[in-house]
Amino acid sequence: MTPPTASDRSAFGKANPHALATILEASETRRIISATDIYDISGVKLWAGNQPVSTSLQRKLLDRELRQPLETSLVAEDGVSAASLALAFEELLGGGSALLPLLQPHAQRLGTLIKGLTLHPVAQLLLTAAQTARPEHYAHAVAAMALNGALMAAGGGDDAAVRLALLCGLLHDVGEMYIGPEHGEAEADRDLDFASYQQLVVHPHVGSLLLAQLTNYPADVARAVAEHHERLDQSGYPNALAGGQMSTQGRLLAVTEATLNALRSPYSHLLHASVALRAVPGEFDLVWVGKITQAASAQPPQSAVMEPEDIQQRLAALSEVLASAESRVSALAAQAQLPALQQALELAEFLLGRLRTGWNESGLWNPSALLSADAAEVETLEDELYFRLRGVQRAALLRAGTLPAPQAQQLQDLCDSLAMGG
């Protein structure tokens, strides 16, 4: 992982307004107290120890540098515990989740290991705040904990490895507490607009810093959290790592996160997760992808939502959108002079090239192959490729940053053409 910079080290010197607001909302129904006196950097006492927090604390903390990070000064006395996590896991098992084929073979072992998890007070505080004020975020954390642990167990991991995987899954999105809830991905990463994407891309880094600096969890946990949106082919974020730069737990967590994101789609079936993980070859570790695909293959066949003729028409349209995007990016790159625009177009070319690889290997451009293909799988792959086109749009805009008006309009027109498909 990249060593923290000076700005990283001061990231928790002030109370983050989003995390604080979530904690204070949770404090309305949970007992969250100050474990110690809270002082600002100059030694002024802002809050007494052993006192419940309230909105008055929010006013006192406004723009104040703190002697100690606020997160290390607060405790959730009646917060999330290993026992309540085990209960949430049991509820997940009994709730008809699409994950059941992956979880059930390891349910007893996972339940035992979850009961033995150690929750650092900072992690417990943030999980408690999420459970109360951002329930979708907490439900996502529990699902990621369960799936990450189940995949590691299915891969032959010993208890220590499975326990580590459970922690990585549980804490992977803790950085989302530090961005506005309107920008979080727990609702549906597939529907994020660009403004939300700009906020969201920092959360793996923030979560990793928090775990590394404010808890005593193993370094492997912080590293995996930093890597959970990375891809082996360097198409991920925030650092565009290559496969050889990613840890074992990071590779696993990336598959877990992508699986859960795919299950948020309208299809909500393991088939869609399996297709999403294989849509662009080389993105994910095949050891873990294979576990998802195997479980999906054992499920009853899915019926396509659209008629075969409609699927063929949409695939033809997708082919045209992809070809047009490649052509337009190439033409704009040939005349681009600003380095920022050039870099954005280089990224777009790279990501479109990855989509082209997936399209070519799918065989969906071949009418005869399409006739013999499974309609539901074709439909889900088509949906996934359209989603990936929108991802190219967001990534290119982010890479470009602020451009002069004429160049900004050129890039925006290109990106609008990518978003038309969905």
VEXDREN-2710 file (C-alpha; in Angstrom, 1 decimal):
% VEXDREN-2710
k/r/px/py/pz
1/MET/0.0/0.0/0.0
2/THR/1.1/3.6/-0.6
3/PRO/2.6/5.1/2.6
4/PRO/0.3/7.8/4.1
5/THR/1.1/11.4/3.3
6/ALA/1.0/14.3/5.7
7/SER/-2.6/15.0/4.7
8/ASP/-3.5/11.4/5.3
9/ARG/-2.1/11.5/8.8
10/SER/-4.2/14.5/9.6
11/ALA/-7.4/13.0/8.0
12/PHE/-8.9/12.4/11.4
13/GLY/-7.7/15.5/13.1
14/LYS/-11.1/17.1/12.6
15/ALA/-14.5/15.4/13.1
16/ASN/-15.8/14.3/9.7
17/PRO/-19.3/16.0/9.4
18/HIS/-20.9/13.0/7.7
19/ALA/-19.6/10.4/10.2
20/LEU/-20.4/12.7/13.1
21/ALA/-24.0/13.3/11.8
22/THR/-24.5/9.5/11.5
23/ILE/-23.1/8.9/15.0
24/LEU/-25.3/11.6/16.5
25/GLU/-28.4/10.2/14.7
26/ALA/-27.6/6.8/16.2
27/SER/-27.2/8.3/19.6
28/GLU/-30.9/9.2/19.7
29/THR/-31.7/5.5/20.3
30/ARG/-28.3/4.0/21.3
31/ARG/-26.1/4.8/24.2
32/ILE/-23.0/6.4/22.7
33/ILE/-20.7/8.1/25.3
34/SER/-17.4/9.9/25.4
35/ALA/-14.9/7.4/26.8
36/THR/-12.5/10.2/27.7
37/ASP/-12.5/14.0/27.9
38/ILE/-12.4/15.5/24.4
39/TYR/-9.9/18.4/23.9
40/ASP/-9.0/20.5/20.9
41/ILE/-5.5/20.9/19.7
42/SER/-4.8/23.9/22.0
43/GLY/-6.0/22.1/25.1
44/VAL/-9.5/23.5/25.4
45/LYS/-11.9/20.9/26.8
46/LEU/-14.9/20.4/24.5
47/TRP/-16.7/17.5/26.1
48/ALA/-16.4/15.7/29.4
49/GLY/-15.7/12.0/29.6
50/ASN/-18.4/9.4/30.4
51/GLN/-21.1/11.8/29.0
52/PRO/-23.6/10.8/26.3
53/VAL/-23.1/12.6/23.0
54/SER/-25.6/15.0/21.7
55/THR/-26.1/17.6/19.0
56/SER/-24.3/20.1/21.3
57/LEU/-21.1/18.2/20.6
58/GLN/-21.6/18.8/16.9
59/ARG/-21.6/22.6/17.5
60/LYS/-18.5/22.5/19.7
61/LEU/-16.5/20.4/17.2
62/LEU/-17.2/22.6/14.2
63/ASP/-13.9/23.2/12.4
64/ARG/-11.9/22.4/15.6
65/GLU/-8.6/20.5/15.3
66/LEU/-8.7/17.7/18.0
67/ARG/-6.0/16.4/20.2
68/GLN/-7.2/12.8/19.5
69/PRO/-9.4/11.6/16.7
70/LEU/-13.1/11.7/17.7
71/GLU/-13.6/8.1/16.7
72/THR/-11.1/7.0/19.4
73/SER/-12.9/9.1/22.1
74/LEU/-16.4/7.6/21.7
75/VAL/-17.8/4.3/22.7
76/ALA/-21.1/2.6/21.8
77/GLU/-22.1/0.9/25.0
78/ASP/-25.0/-1.0/23.6
79/GLY/-23.6/-1.3/20.1
80/VAL/-23.0/-4.0/17.6
81/SER/-21.3/-7.1/19.1
82/ALA/-20.1/-10.4/17.8
83/ALA/-23.3/-11.9/19.2
84/SER/-25.5/-9.5/17.3
85/LEU/-23.5/-10.1/14.1
86/ALA/-24.0/-13.8/14.5
87/LEU/-27.8/-13.1/14.9
88/ALA/-27.7/-11.0/11.7
89/PHE/-26.0/-13.8/9.9
90/GLU/-28.7/-16.2/11.0
91/GLU/-31.3/-13.8/9.8
92/LEU/-29.5/-13.6/6.4
93/LEU/-29.6/-17.4/6.2
94/GLY/-33.4/-17.4/6.9
95/GLY/-34.3/-14.5/4.6
96/GLY/-34.2/-16.2/1.2
97/SER/-31.0/-14.4/0.1
98/ALA/-29.6/-15.2/-3.3
99/LEU/-26.4/-16.0/-1.5
100/LEU/-27.8/-19.1/0.3
101/PRO/-26.2/-21.6/-2.1
102/LEU/-22.8/-20.2/-1.2
103/LEU/-23.5/-19.7/2.5
104/GLN/-25.3/-22.8/3.6
105/PRO/-22.5/-25.3/3.1
106/HIS/-20.4/-23.4/5.6
107/ALA/-23.1/-21.9/7.8
108/GLN/-22.2/-23.7/11.1
109/ARG/-18.5/-22.9/10.8
110/LEU/-19.1/-19.3/9.9
111/GLY/-21.6/-18.8/12.7
112/THR/-19.1/-20.1/15.2
113/LEU/-16.3/-17.9/13.9
114/ILE/-18.5/-14.8/13.7
115/LYS/-19.3/-15.3/17.4
116/GLY/-15.6/-15.2/18.1
117/LEU/-14.8/-12.0/16.2
118/THR/-13.1/-9.1/18.1
119/LEU/-14.7/-5.8/17.4
120/HIS/-12.3/-2.8/18.0
121/PRO/-14.2/0.0/19.7
122/VAL/-13.8/2.3/16.6
123/ALA/-15.2/-0.4/14.3
124/GLN/-18.0/-1.1/16.7
125/LEU/-18.8/2.6/16.9
126/LEU/-19.1/3.0/13.2
127/LEU/-21.0/-0.3/12.7
128/THR/-23.5/0.7/15.4
129/ALA/-24.0/4.1/13.8
130/ALA/-24.6/2.4/10.4
131/GLN/-26.9/-0.2/11.8
132/THR/-29.1/2.6/13.3
133/ALA/-28.8/5.5/10.8
134/ARG/-27.8/3.7/7.6
135/PRO/-29.4/0.3/7.8
136/GLU/-28.8/-0.5/4.1
137/HIS/-25.1/0.1/4.6
138/TYR/-25.1/-2.3/7.6
139/ALA/-27.0/-5.0/5.8
140/HIS/-24.5/-4.8/3.0
141/ALA/-21.6/-5.1/5.5
142/VAL/-23.2/-8.2/7.0
143/ALA/-23.8/-9.8/3.6
144/ALA/-20.2/-9.0/2.6
145/MET/-18.9/-10.5/5.9
146/ALA/-20.9/-13.7/5.2
147/LEU/-20.0/-14.1/1.5
148/ASN/-16.3/-13.2/2.0
149/GLY/-16.0/-15.8/4.8
150/ALA/-17.9/-18.4/2.8
151/LEU/-15.7/-18.1/-0.3
152/MET/-12.6/-18.3/1.8
153/ALA/-14.0/-21.4/3.5
154/ALA/-14.9/-22.9/0.2
155/GLY/-11.4/-22.3/-1.0
156/GLY/-10.0/-24.4/1.9
157/GLY/-8.9/-21.5/4.2
158/ASP/-8.2/-22.4/7.8
159/ASP/-10.0/-20.7/10.7
160/ALA/-7.5/-17.8/10.8
161/ALA/-7.9/-17.1/7.1
162/VAL/-11.7/-17.3/7.3
163/ARG/-11.8/-15.1/10.3
164/LEU/-9.7/-12.5/8.5
165/ALA/-12.0/-12.7/5.5
166/LEU/-15.0/-12.2/7.7
167/LEU/-13.5/-9.0/9.1
168/CYS/-12.5/-7.7/5.7
169/GLY/-16.0/-8.2/4.4
170/LEU/-17.6/-6.6/7.5
171/LEU/-15.4/-3.5/7.4
172/HIS/-14.8/-3.1/3.6
173/ASP/-17.1/-0.1/3.2
174/VAL/-16.4/1.7/6.5
175/GLY/-15.0/4.6/4.5
176/GLU/-18.5/5.3/3.2
177/MET/-19.4/6.7/6.6
178/TYR/-17.1/9.7/5.6
179/ILE/-19.1/10.7/2.6
180/GLY/-22.7/12.0/2.4
181/PRO/-25.3/9.2/2.5
182/GLU/-26.8/10.5/-0.7
183/HIS/-23.5/9.4/-2.4
184/GLY/-23.2/6.0/-0.9
185/GLU/-23.2/2.8/-3.0
186/ALA/-25.3/0.7/-0.7
187/GLU/-28.5/1.6/-2.6
188/ALA/-27.2/0.7/-6.1
189/ASP/-23.7/1.4/-7.5
190/ARG/-25.2/0.7/-10.9
191/ASP/-27.3/3.9/-10.8
192/LEU/-24.7/6.4/-9.4
193/ASP/-24.5/9.7/-11.2
194/PHE/-21.1/11.3/-11.8
195/ALA/-21.3/13.6/-8.8
196/SER/-21.9/10.7/-6.5
197/TYR/-19.1/8.7/-8.2
198/GLN/-16.7/11.6/-7.5
199/GLN/-17.4/11.2/-3.8
200/LEU/-17.5/7.4/-3.8
201/VAL/-14.1/6.7/-5.3
202/VAL/-12.3/7.9/-2.2
203/HIS/-14.0/5.5/0.2
204/PRO/-11.6/2.6/-0.1
205/HIS/-8.6/4.9/0.7
206/VAL/-10.4/6.5/3.7
207/GLY/-11.5/3.2/5.1
208/SER/-8.0/1.8/4.8
209/LEU/-6.5/4.8/6.5
210/LEU/-9.1/4.6/9.3
211/LEU/-8.4/0.9/10.0
212/ALA/-4.6/1.3/9.7
213/GLN/-4.4/4.4/12.0
214/LEU/-7.3/4.1/14.5
215/THR/-7.5/0.3/15.1
216/ASN/-5.2/-2.6/15.8
217/TYR/-6.5/-4.9/13.2
218/PRO/-3.9/-6.8/11.1
219/ALA/-2.4/-4.8/8.2
220/ASP/-4.0/-7.3/5.8
221/VAL/-7.5/-6.0/6.7
222/ALA/-6.6/-2.3/5.8
223/ARG/-4.9/-3.4/2.6
224/ALA/-7.8/-5.5/1.5
225/VAL/-10.2/-2.7/2.2
226/ALA/-8.0/-0.4/0.1
227/GLU/-8.2/-2.9/-2.8
228/HIS/-11.8/-4.0/-2.9
229/HIS/-12.6/-1.9/-6.0
230/GLU/-9.3/-2.7/-7.8
231/ARG/-9.2/-5.1/-10.7
232/LEU/-6.4/-7.4/-11.9
233/ASP/-6.3/-5.7/-15.3
234/GLN/-5.7/-2.3/-13.8
235/SER/-9.2/-1.1/-14.6
236/GLY/-10.2/-0.5/-11.0
237/TYR/-9.9/2.3/-8.5
238/PRO/-8.6/4.2/-6.6
239/ASN/-5.0/3.2/-7.7
240/ALA/-5.5/1.1/-10.9
241/LEU/-3.5/-1.7/-9.4
242/ALA/-2.3/-4.7/-11.4
243/GLY/-3.0/-8.2/-10.3
244/GLY/0.5/-8.8/-9.0
245/GLN/0.1/-5.7/-6.7
246/MET/-3.1/-7.0/-5.0
247/SER/-3.2/-9.1/-1.9
248/THR/-5.0/-12.5/-1.6
249/GLN/-7.6/-10.9/0.7
250/GLY/-8.0/-8.0/-1.7
251/ARG/-8.6/-10.3/-4.7
252/LEU/-11.2/-12.1/-2.7
253/LEU/-12.9/-9.0/-1.4
254/ALA/-13.1/-7.5/-5.0
255/VAL/-15.0/-10.6/-6.1
256/THR/-17.3/-10.4/-3.0
257/GLU/-18.0/-6.7/-3.6
258/ALA/-18.7/-7.2/-7.4
259/THR/-21.0/-10.1/-6.6
260/LEU/-23.1/-8.1/-4.2
261/ASN/-23.2/-5.2/-6.6
262/ALA/-24.5/-7.5/-9.3
263/LEU/-27.2/-8.9/-7.0
264/ARG/-28.5/-5.4/-6.6
265/SER/-29.6/-5.4/-10.2
266/PRO/-33.2/-6.1/-11.2
267/TYR/-32.2/-9.8/-11.8
268/SER/-31.0/-10.5/-8.2
269/HIS/-29.8/-14.1/-9.0
270/LEU/-26.4/-15.8/-8.9
271/LEU/-26.5/-16.1/-12.7
272/HIS/-26.2/-12.4/-13.0
273/ALA/-23.3/-12.3/-10.6
274/SER/-21.6/-15.1/-12.4
275/VAL/-22.0/-13.3/-15.7
276/ALA/-20.9/-9.9/-14.3
277/LEU/-17.7/-11.4/-13.0
278/ARG/-16.9/-13.0/-16.3
279/ALA/-18.1/-10.2/-18.6
280/VAL/-14.6/-8.8/-19.1
281/PRO/-11.9/-11.5/-18.9
282/GLY/-9.0/-10.8/-16.6
283/GLU/-10.7/-8.5/-14.1
284/PHE/-11.1/-11.0/-11.2
285/ASP/-9.3/-13.9/-9.6
286/LEU/-10.7/-17.0/-11.3
287/VAL/-10.3/-19.1/-8.1
288/TRP/-13.0/-17.0/-6.4
289/VAL/-15.1/-16.4/-9.6
290/GLY/-15.2/-20.2/-10.0
291/LYS/-17.0/-20.6/-6.7
292/ILE/-19.7/-18.1/-7.7
293/THR/-20.1/-19.7/-11.2
294/GLN/-20.3/-23.2/-9.7
295/ALA/-23.0/-22.2/-7.3
296/ALA/-24.9/-20.3/-10.1
297/SER/-24.8/-23.4/-12.4
298/ALA/-26.4/-25.5/-9.7
299/GLN/-29.4/-23.3/-9.5
300/PRO/-32.6/-23.8/-11.5
301/PRO/-32.5/-22.2/-15.0
302/GLN/-33.6/-18.6/-15.3
303/SER/-36.1/-17.3/-17.8
304/ALA/-35.2/-14.3/-19.9
305/VAL/-37.3/-11.2/-19.2
306/MET/-37.2/-10.0/-22.8
307/GLU/-38.2/-11.9/-26.0
308/PRO/-35.4/-13.4/-28.1
309/GLU/-36.1/-10.8/-30.9
310/ASP/-35.8/-7.9/-28.4
311/ILE/-32.6/-9.3/-27.0
312/GLN/-31.1/-9.5/-30.5
313/GLN/-32.1/-6.0/-31.3
314/ARG/-30.5/-4.7/-28.1
315/LEU/-27.4/-6.6/-28.8
316/ALA/-27.2/-5.1/-32.3
317/ALA/-27.6/-1.7/-30.7
318/LEU/-25.0/-2.4/-28.1
319/SER/-22.5/-3.4/-30.9
320/GLU/-23.2/-0.1/-32.6
321/VAL/-22.8/1.9/-29.4
322/LEU/-19.5/0.2/-28.6
323/ALA/-18.1/0.7/-32.1
324/SER/-19.2/4.3/-32.2
325/ALA/-17.6/5.0/-28.8
326/GLU/-14.3/3.5/-30.0
327/SER/-14.4/5.6/-33.1
328/ARG/-15.3/8.8/-31.3
329/VAL/-12.7/8.4/-28.6
330/SER/-10.0/7.7/-31.2
331/ALA/-11.0/10.8/-33.2
332/LEU/-11.1/13.1/-30.2
333/ALA/-7.7/11.7/-29.0
334/ALA/-6.1/12.5/-32.3
335/GLN/-6.8/16.2/-31.9
336/ALA/-6.6/16.5/-28.1
337/GLN/-3.8/18.8/-26.9
338/LEU/-4.5/19.3/-23.2
339/PRO/-2.7/16.7/-21.1
340/ALA/-5.8/16.2/-18.8
341/LEU/-8.0/15.5/-21.8
342/GLN/-5.4/13.2/-23.3
343/GLN/-5.2/11.2/-20.1
344/ALA/-9.0/10.9/-19.8
345/LEU/-9.2/9.7/-23.4
346/GLU/-6.3/7.2/-22.9
347/LEU/-8.3/5.8/-19.9
348/ALA/-11.5/5.6/-22.0
349/GLU/-9.6/3.8/-24.8
350/PHE/-8.2/1.3/-22.3
351/LEU/-11.6/0.6/-20.7
352/LEU/-13.3/0.4/-24.0
353/GLY/-10.6/-2.0/-25.1
354/ARG/-11.4/-4.2/-22.1
355/LEU/-15.1/-4.1/-23.0
356/ARG/-14.2/-5.0/-26.6
357/THR/-12.3/-8.1/-25.4
358/GLY/-15.3/-9.2/-23.4
359/TRP/-17.6/-8.6/-26.3
360/ASN/-15.4/-10.6/-28.7
361/GLU/-15.0/-13.5/-26.3
362/SER/-18.7/-13.6/-25.6
363/GLY/-19.5/-14.5/-29.2
364/LEU/-22.6/-12.4/-29.1
365/TRP/-21.6/-10.7/-32.3
366/ASN/-22.1/-14.0/-34.0
367/PRO/-25.8/-14.6/-34.9
368/SER/-25.4/-18.4/-35.1
369/ALA/-23.8/-18.5/-31.7
370/LEU/-26.5/-16.3/-30.3
371/LEU/-29.2/-18.7/-31.5
372/SER/-27.7/-21.5/-29.4
373/ALA/-27.0/-19.4/-26.3
374/ASP/-28.9/-19.4/-23.1
375/ALA/-31.3/-16.4/-23.4
376/ALA/-31.2/-15.5/-19.7
377/GLU/-27.4/-15.4/-19.7
378/VAL/-27.3/-13.4/-22.9
379/GLU/-29.7/-10.9/-21.4
380/THR/-27.6/-10.5/-18.2
381/LEU/-24.4/-10.1/-20.2
382/GLU/-26.0/-7.4/-22.3
383/ASP/-27.2/-5.6/-19.2
384/GLU/-23.7/-5.8/-17.7
385/LEU/-21.9/-4.5/-20.8
386/TYR/-24.3/-1.5/-20.9
387/PHE/-23.5/-0.9/-17.2
388/ARG/-19.8/-1.0/-18.0
389/LEU/-20.2/1.6/-20.7
390/ARG/-21.6/4.0/-18.1
391/GLY/-18.6/3.2/-15.9
392/VAL/-16.3/4.3/-18.7
393/GLN/-18.2/7.6/-18.8
394/ARG/-17.7/8.2/-15.1
395/ALA/-14.1/7.2/-15.0
396/ALA/-13.2/9.4/-18.0
397/LEU/-14.9/12.5/-16.5
398/LEU/-13.1/11.9/-13.2
399/ARG/-9.7/11.5/-14.8
400/ALA/-10.2/14.7/-16.8
401/GLY/-11.0/16.9/-13.8
402/THR/-11.8/20.5/-14.7
403/LEU/-11.3/21.4/-18.3
404/PRO/-11.7/24.6/-20.3
405/ALA/-15.3/25.0/-21.6
406/PRO/-14.7/23.8/-25.2
407/GLN/-12.8/20.7/-24.2
408/ALA/-15.2/20.0/-21.4
409/GLN/-18.1/20.0/-23.8
410/GLN/-16.3/17.7/-26.2
411/LEU/-15.7/15.2/-23.4
412/GLN/-19.2/15.6/-22.1
413/ASP/-20.7/14.9/-25.5
414/LEU/-18.6/11.8/-25.8
415/CYS/-19.6/10.6/-22.4
416/ASP/-23.3/11.3/-23.0
417/SER/-23.1/9.0/-26.0
418/LEU/-21.8/6.3/-23.8
419/ALA/-24.6/6.7/-21.3
420/MET/-27.3/6.5/-24.0
421/GLY/-27.3/2.8/-24.2
422/GLY/-28.8/1.9/-20.8
END
